[in-house]
Amino acid sequence: MDEKKLVIYYSLFENTEYVANLISENTGADLLKIETVTEIPKKGLTMFLELGRFLMFRKMPEIKEISVNLDEYDTIFIGTPVWAGNMAAPLKTFFSKYKFDGKKVAVFCTAGKTIGHTLENMKKELIDNELIGGTVFLDVLNNKAETENYVKEWLTTMYRSKED
């Protein structure tokens, strides 16, 4: 029986969404985009003030209800952009709102240059699951061909190591 797979992701500037779509295309996984109830601005002073509120004051944005039953999935990929060296605030909200365990889980993040403690903090949220992989994708939309190749390589390596 084939495992049922899901890619859960939050993306503000489409980098993480691009990678999530590549993972889905290469694995047949369903997609679940985490969406905030109130849209986060994508530019200007308002964006910086909103992101600063999440980061400085540890405010967690309200997210929309998800449309899938997480219990139906065997393998879950979880992706986030890096915000100030950590996972995006909407993903933190997701982890506080939805719990699952006993899954095979792979985590990924997208960043311009550095990732801080993003992957480690994601893994801490998933301790009751089997971690099968974790990686970072840098400068995604400026290196689409390289990103596509790396996604395929990461998935191949991850699944090959599970067979050994």
Summary of the structure (lengths in Angstrom):
residues: 164
radius of gyration: 15.3
end to end distance: 19.3
largest distance: 50.7
contacts: 480
relative contact order: 0.18
helix: 42%
strand: 24%
